[in-house]
Amino acid sequence: MLGLIQPLDGLLHSAAQFNQAASNITRATLPSSSGQDTAELSTAAVAMAQAKNSFDANTKVFKTVDEMDKTLINAVG
């Protein structure tokens, strides 16, 4: 059961990062001639993709730990 703490924490952290990136995207204005807004939008989109990848990885770790726990419980009795 203790093995689930880290992936759960990672899931929560990834979800918070994803929500922050989504919030940054929704606040972005239309690109200006300086390109600054485009750069901010691009950065937020990359952050959102990274948060999704992190969430997916933590989900896989969570599932693996859960399967290992079930296997151990079945082996012990």
N, C-alpha and C positions, 0 to 999 in steps of 0.2 A: 504494500500500500504506500510506503514511503517513496517508492520509485515513481509514483504518479504526481508527486508535488512539483517536480521540475518541469515536466511537459505542461502541466496545468498552468503554472506560472508563465511559461512561454506562450501558451495560447492567449492568456489574458493580455500579456505585453504586446503580442502581435495584433490582437484585436484593437487595442488602444492606438497603436501606430497606424493601423489601417484607417481607423476613424479620424485620426488627426490629419492624415494625408487627404482623405476624402473631404474633410472640412476645408483644408487649404485649397483644394481644387474648386470647391463651390464658391469660395471667396475670390477666386482669381478673376481679374478683369480681362477684357478683350486685349489682345496683343497690341502694343504700341510700336511706334517706329524704332524705339530704342532696343527692343527685344528683351527687355528686363522681365516683363510679364510672361513672355514665352518661356524664359529660362526658369522662372518660378513654377510655372505650370508643369514643365518637363520634370523638374526636381520632385514635385509632389506626385506626379505619375509614377516615377521610378520608386519613390518611397512606398507608394501604395502596392506596387508589384512586389517589392521586397517584403513587405508585411504579409502579403498573401502567401509568398513562398515560405516564410518563416512559420506561418500558421499551419500550412500543409505539412511541413516537416515535423512540427510539434505534435500534430494529429497522428502522424505515423509512429512517432516515439510512444505516444500515449497508448495506441493500439498494441504495439509490440510489448510494452510493459504489462498491459492487461492480459495479453495472451500468455506471457511468461508466468504471471501470477496464477492464472487458471491451470496451467500445466503443472506448476509446483503443487498446488492444492490437490489436484487429481493424483499426483504421484505419492503425496504424503498420506492421503487417505480420505 
